[in-house]
Amino acid sequence: MGRHYVGTILRVRPHALWSLQAVTLWNLQDSSMHEYASAVWSISENVECLVGALLDAGSEGEEFGGFSEKQLGVNAHNPNYYFTQIKAYF
């Protein structure tokens, strides 16, 4: 685990019905990275659709790249997650 990180947040609203967001966290000691990206579409006045991803990048043994068998006794890689969410307000 590192002690020095850099993070960025980017939010853009390219259209009244769309919103985009990206959050990135870099470990400066081993250059691994964690990324959260999402898009929100306002389908109607009370319904939204969110699509996003949680991504990790780095070599084995780095914080966001996964841990090696030497470190934990088993190989433990961080999976990437992709998701969709529908919200309806009543």
C-alpha positions in Angstrom: 0.0 0.0 0.0 1.2 3.4 -0.9 1.4 6.6 1.1 1.4 9.1 -1.8 -1.5 9.5 -4.1 -2.8 11.9 -6.7 -6.5 12.1 -7.5 -8.6 13.9 -10.2 -12.3 14.5 -10.6 -13.8 15.5 -14.0 -17.5 16.3 -14.4 -19.0 17.4 -17.7 -22.6 18.0 -18.7 -22.5 18.0 -22.5 -26.3 18.1 -22.8 -29.2 18.9 -20.4 -30.1 15.2 -20.4 -26.5 13.8 -20.0 -23.9 14.0 -17.3 -20.4 12.4 -17.4 -18.0 11.9 -14.5 -14.6 10.4 -14.1 -12.7 9.9 -10.8 -9.0 8.7 -11.0 -6.7 7.8 -8.1 -3.0 7.1 -8.9 -0.5 5.5 -6.5 2.6 7.5 -7.0 4.9 4.9 -5.5 4.0 2.0 -7.9 2.1 3.8 -10.7 -1.0 1.7 -10.3 -4.4 3.3 -10.9 -8.1 3.1 -9.9 -10.7 4.6 -12.2 -14.4 5.2 -11.7 -16.3 6.5 -14.8 -20.0 7.0 -15.2 -22.6 8.5 -17.5 -26.1 9.5 -16.4 -29.0 9.9 -18.9 -32.2 11.6 -17.7 -34.8 9.5 -19.6 -37.7 11.4 -18.3 -38.5 13.9 -15.5 -38.5 11.1 -12.9 -36.3 8.3 -14.4 -32.5 8.2 -14.8 -30.2 5.5 -16.2 -26.6 5.3 -14.9 -23.9 3.3 -16.7 -20.5 3.0 -15.2 -17.3 1.1 -14.6 -14.7 0.6 -11.8 -11.4 -0.2 -13.4 -8.0 -1.0 -11.8 -4.7 -0.9 -13.7 -1.3 -2.0 -12.6 1.2 -4.8 -12.5 0.8 -7.8 -10.2 2.1 -6.9 -6.8 1.0 -3.2 -7.1 -1.8 -1.8 -5.0 -4.4 -1.5 -7.7 -3.0 -4.3 -9.9 -3.6 -7.2 -7.6 -1.5 -9.2 -5.2 0.9 -12.0 -6.0 1.0 -15.4 -4.5 4.3 -14.4 -2.8 2.4 -11.6 -1.0 -0.8 -13.4 0.1 -0.2 -17.1 -0.6 -2.8 -16.9 -3.5 -3.1 -14.8 -6.6 -5.7 -12.1 -5.9 -6.4 -9.8 -8.8 -8.7 -6.9 -8.6 -11.6 -7.4 -11.1 -13.1 -4.7 -13.2 -16.7 -4.0 -12.6 -19.3 -2.7 -15.1 -22.8 -1.8 -14.1 -26.1 -0.2 -15.1 -28.6 1.3 -12.7 -32.2 2.6 -13.4 -33.6 5.0 -10.9 -37.3 5.9 -10.8 -38.6 8.7 -8.4 -42.1 8.6 -7.1 
